[in-house]
């Protein structure tokens, strides 16, 4: 799993460990937070491991998978959760910001999937990939263009990988709505966000975890983008 040290990512990692998986996850720069997450996971899954990796750099992704192979002999599930997210009004988008968002989110996901399928396609059982995207891939967020473009790209990659590697690998994407509010990201207030959601509440990590569990139990779904957004994208 990539990006398990974030607020949502850590909850997902713990939940997956609780379902009997040994978890191998990456973190970028937040080592103390990642170490705390690993400590919690190891209470459930003692064999779990973590490794530092900047997913915007394919060489580091390759190195992370090399370490994975030294620790484990099979790959049942990949969840790509590593992501950068911040406001970038169009006149203020620089090449540096564009690369930071698109390279981490889109390029990082592509090369992570590329390495994962090298292992998965040789296995004698069906394995699964779940990409974490965002409902913004299909909305017009004027101040988040590089971010939303990157998430739309991941959704398309999900379909390409699903068609290419069926039936041995099931590849789907979960597109959460608003699960947490970060006031530093220049988004609407919680009250304003709830007004846009037909189910009249923000999402909870458990909503995402339930969807992951559903995909792990299903063997006839691939290439799908599942919005978990309380109806936010209803038109």
C-alpha positions as CSV (number, residue, x, y, z in Angstrom):
1,X,0.0,0.0,0.0
2,X,1.3,3.5,-0.8
3,X,0.5,6.4,1.4
4,X,-0.6,4.6,4.6
5,X,0.6,7.4,6.9
6,X,-2.2,9.8,6.0
7,X,-5.4,10.3,7.9
8,X,-7.4,8.0,5.6
9,X,-4.5,5.8,4.5
10,X,-3.7,4.8,8.1
11,X,-7.3,3.8,8.8
12,X,-7.3,1.7,5.6
13,X,-4.1,0.0,6.5
14,X,-5.3,-0.9,9.9
15,X,-8.6,-2.3,8.5
16,X,-6.8,-4.4,5.9
17,X,-4.5,-5.8,8.6
18,X,-7.6,-6.6,10.6
19,X,-8.9,-8.7,7.7
20,X,-5.8,-11.0,7.9
21,X,-3.4,-9.3,5.5
22,X,0.3,-8.6,6.3
23,X,0.7,-5.0,5.3
24,X,3.7,-3.5,3.5
25,X,3.3,0.2,3.1
26,X,5.2,3.3,1.9
27,X,5.5,6.7,3.4
28,X,7.2,9.8,2.0
29,X,8.5,12.1,4.7
30,X,6.4,11.6,7.8
31,X,8.4,8.9,9.4
32,X,7.2,9.4,13.0
33,X,3.6,9.2,11.9
34,X,4.3,6.2,9.7
35,X,6.1,4.5,12.6
36,X,3.1,5.0,14.9
37,X,0.9,3.5,12.2
38,X,3.1,0.5,11.8
39,X,3.2,0.0,15.6
40,X,-0.7,-0.2,15.6
41,X,-0.7,-2.5,12.6
42,X,1.8,-4.9,14.2
43,X,-0.5,-5.4,17.1
44,X,-2.8,-7.1,14.6
45,X,-0.3,-8.2,11.9
46,X,3.2,-8.6,13.4
47,X,4.9,-9.4,10.0
48,X,3.9,-6.0,8.6
49,X,6.6,-3.6,7.3
50,X,7.1,-0.1,6.0
51,X,9.6,1.6,3.7
52,X,10.4,5.2,2.8
53,X,9.5,6.0,-0.8
54,X,8.9,9.1,-2.9
55,X,6.4,7.7,-5.4
56,X,7.1,10.6,-7.8
57,X,10.4,8.9,-8.5
58,X,10.1,5.5,-10.4
59,X,13.5,4.4,-9.2
60,X,12.3,4.6,-5.6
61,X,9.2,2.7,-6.4
62,X,11.4,-0.1,-7.9
63,X,13.5,-0.1,-4.8
64,X,10.4,-0.3,-2.6
65,X,9.2,-3.4,-4.5
66,X,12.7,-4.9,-4.3
67,X,12.4,-4.6,-0.5
68,X,8.9,-6.0,-0.6
69,X,10.2,-9.1,-2.5
70,X,12.8,-9.6,0.2
71,X,10.1,-9.6,2.9
72,X,7.2,-11.4,1.2
73,X,6.7,-14.1,-1.5
74,X,3.2,-13.1,-2.7
75,X,1.1,-10.0,-3.5
76,X,-2.6,-10.4,-3.0
77,X,-3.7,-6.7,-2.9
78,X,-2.3,-3.3,-3.8
79,X,-3.9,-0.1,-2.6
80,X,-2.5,3.1,-4.0
81,X,-3.3,5.9,-1.6
82,X,-0.3,8.2,-1.8
83,X,-1.4,11.6,-3.0
84,X,-0.6,15.3,-2.8
85,X,-3.5,17.8,-2.5
86,X,-3.5,21.6,-2.3
87,X,-5.0,24.6,-4.0
88,X,-3.5,25.8,-7.3
89,X,-5.5,28.7,-8.9
90,X,-4.9,28.6,-12.7
91,X,-2.8,31.9,-12.8
92,X,-0.6,30.6,-10.0
93,X,0.2,27.1,-11.4
94,X,3.9,26.8,-11.8
95,X,5.8,23.9,-13.5
96,X,7.0,22.9,-10.0
97,X,3.5,22.7,-8.6
98,X,2.2,20.9,-11.6
99,X,5.0,18.3,-11.4
100,X,4.6,17.9,-7.7
101,X,0.9,17.1,-8.0
102,X,0.8,15.2,-11.3
103,X,4.1,13.2,-10.7
104,X,3.1,12.1,-7.2
105,X,-0.5,11.3,-8.0
106,X,-0.6,10.1,-11.6
107,X,3.0,9.1,-12.5
108,X,3.5,7.5,-9.1
109,X,0.3,5.4,-9.5
110,X,1.3,4.3,-12.9
111,X,4.7,3.0,-12.0
112,X,3.4,1.5,-8.8
113,X,0.8,-0.5,-10.8
114,X,3.5,-1.4,-13.3
115,X,5.7,-3.0,-10.7
116,X,2.8,-4.7,-8.9
117,X,1.5,-6.5,-12.0
118,X,4.9,-7.9,-12.6
119,X,4.4,-10.0,-9.5
120,X,0.6,-10.5,-9.7
121,X,0.4,-11.8,-13.3
122,X,2.7,-14.7,-12.4
123,X,0.6,-15.9,-9.5
124,X,-1.8,-18.8,-9.6
125,X,-4.6,-16.9,-7.9
126,X,-6.7,-13.8,-8.5
127,X,-5.2,-10.7,-7.0
128,X,-6.6,-7.2,-6.7
129,X,-5.6,-3.5,-7.2
130,X,-7.6,-0.6,-5.7
131,X,-6.7,2.9,-6.7
132,X,-7.8,5.7,-4.5
133,X,-9.0,8.6,-6.6
134,X,-11.5,11.4,-5.9
135,X,-14.9,12.5,-7.1
136,X,-13.2,15.7,-8.2
137,X,-12.1,13.8,-11.3
138,X,-15.6,14.4,-12.7
139,X,-16.2,17.9,-11.1
140,X,-15.0,21.3,-12.1
141,X,-12.8,22.5,-9.2
142,X,-11.3,25.7,-10.7
143,X,-8.6,26.1,-8.0
144,X,-7.4,22.5,-8.2
145,X,-6.7,21.8,-11.9
146,X,-3.5,19.8,-11.6
147,X,-4.9,17.7,-8.8
148,X,-8.2,16.9,-10.5
149,X,-6.5,16.2,-13.8
150,X,-4.2,13.7,-12.0
151,X,-7.2,11.9,-10.4
152,X,-9.0,11.7,-13.7
153,X,-5.9,10.2,-15.2
154,X,-5.7,7.5,-12.5
155,X,-9.3,6.6,-13.2
156,X,-8.5,6.0,-16.8
157,X,-5.4,4.0,-15.9
158,X,-7.6,1.9,-13.7
159,X,-9.7,0.9,-16.7
160,X,-6.7,0.3,-18.9
161,X,-5.0,-2.0,-16.3
162,X,-8.3,-3.8,-15.6
163,X,-8.8,-4.7,-19.3
164,X,-5.2,-5.6,-19.9
165,X,-4.7,-7.9,-16.9
166,X,-8.2,-9.6,-16.6
167,X,-9.0,-12.2,-15.5
168,X,-6.0,-12.7,-13.2
169,X,-6.0,-9.2,-11.7
170,X,-9.1,-7.2,-10.7
171,X,-8.5,-3.5,-10.9
172,X,-11.0,-1.0,-9.5
173,X,-11.0,2.6,-8.1
174,X,-12.7,4.1,-5.1
175,X,-13.5,7.8,-5.5
176,X,-14.3,9.3,-2.1
177,X,-16.2,12.5,-1.5
178,X,-15.3,14.7,1.4
179,X,-14.1,12.5,4.2
180,X,-12.2,15.1,6.3
181,X,-12.0,18.9,6.2
182,X,-8.6,20.5,6.2
183,X,-8.9,24.3,6.7
184,X,-5.4,24.8,5.3
185,X,-6.5,23.5,1.9
186,X,-8.8,26.5,1.1
187,X,-12.0,24.5,0.8
188,X,-15.5,25.3,1.9
189,X,-16.4,25.0,5.6
190,X,-17.9,21.8,6.8
191,X,-21.3,23.4,7.0
192,X,-21.1,24.5,3.3
193,X,-19.8,21.1,2.2
194,X,-22.7,19.3,3.9
195,X,-25.2,21.4,2.0
196,X,-23.9,19.9,-1.2
197,X,-24.3,16.3,0.0
198,X,-27.8,14.7,-0.4
199,X,-27.1,12.4,2.5
200,X,-26.3,15.5,4.7
201,X,-23.1,14.4,6.3
202,X,-19.4,14.1,5.5
203,X,-17.9,10.8,4.7
204,X,-16.2,8.7,7.3
205,X,-13.1,6.4,6.8
206,X,-15.4,3.5,7.6
207,X,-17.4,4.3,4.5
208,X,-14.3,3.8,2.4
209,X,-13.2,0.7,4.4
210,X,-16.6,-0.9,3.8
211,X,-16.2,-0.4,0.0
212,X,-12.7,-1.9,0.1
213,X,-14.2,-4.9,1.9
214,X,-16.9,-5.2,-0.8
215,X,-14.3,-5.2,-3.5
216,X,-12.2,-7.8,-1.7
217,X,-15.2,-10.1,-1.4
218,X,-16.3,-9.7,-5.0
219,X,-14.8,-11.7,-7.9
220,X,-17.0,-10.3,-10.7
221,X,-16.1,-6.6,-10.7
222,X,-13.2,-4.9,-12.5
223,X,-12.5,-1.6,-14.2
224,X,-15.1,0.3,-12.1
225,X,-14.9,3.7,-10.5
226,X,-17.0,3.6,-7.3
227,X,-18.0,7.0,-5.9
228,X,-18.4,6.9,-2.1
229,X,-19.7,10.5,-1.8
230,X,-23.1,10.5,-0.1
231,X,-24.7,11.5,-3.5
232,X,-22.5,14.6,-4.0
233,X,-22.0,13.9,-7.7
234,X,-25.7,13.4,-8.5
235,X,-26.7,15.8,-11.2
